[in-house]
């Protein structure tokens, strides 16, 4: 829902969602904000610690969450989803700090929504 919340917030109040950077997901450009980074880092922890539960959540989110979000067109509804996600963001952040000693160090937050080709193709040095 966080990915959708970010995309929806671009149409809603931009000041609150505070986009941090552009990223790439499934070959498409996406706007990445703090809420999305935290949610993705939490998802990574879920995948590492409880793979079966993660698969269950991911499968259901892909089946129901994304199609549901595509129908949200009104700005007030987009803002509402952003605010509804806030308590989850705080919970995810709490879990991240409980599970990792330094969740910022392994760069869990920043590794998501990056173009993997950027890391695989060496750039020419000038």
PyMOL commands that set and color helices and strands:
alter all, ss='L'
color gray80, all
select helices_A, chain A and resi 2-11+14-17+34-49+51-69+75-99+108-111+117-120
alter helices_A, ss='H'
color red, helices_A
select strands_A, chain A and resi 19-25+28-33
alter strands_A, ss='S'
color yellow, strands_A
deselect
rebuild
show_as cartoon
